[in-house]
């Protein structure tokens, strides 16, 4: 009986150690202010406004898919809020809000695993051309850099505006293509 108890105690300590290691690797979204914007950790409640922001089919030209309805977007945001199912992986998602007026204009996200953050950004069609994606993505990469060892993004080779955002955020193209998109990464 005492061997079983000792084994259980050792198992509990090992599990606690694994849990603490996983927690140490977990990165959580927190507010990130910029000059004109605020990156706000995404919540299910943002879906109502975001369904309009993301509702233009032209927005999906390079990323694929189609605009989601309100219930679909709520369900996706609920999954994201629940966190990544894989141990050691963090899903960090933000809505991008204008500081003046408080309107939501897009999203940025980072999936962090193994010390590398894969980032993405989208700004709704109505707010494009104002430098919001550049400002939000730059702030995201700046926030991530001291927390991770690498930052990568994948950009469709025909999406010049997104390539300009990646470049402004300090990423450089690698020439590697995955699923038709060019891998960009932070040098160093």
Buried (B, 14 or more C-beta within 10 A) or exposed (E): EEEEEEEEEEEEEEEEEEEEEBEEBBBEBEEBEBEBBBBBBBEBEBBEBBBBBBBBEEBEEBEEEEBBEEEEBBBBBEEBBEEBEEEBBBBBBBBBBBEEEEBBBBBBBBBBBEEBBBBBBBBBBEBBEBBBBBBBBBBBBBBBBEBBEBBBBBBBEEBEBBBEBBBBBBBEBEEEEEEEBBBBBBEE
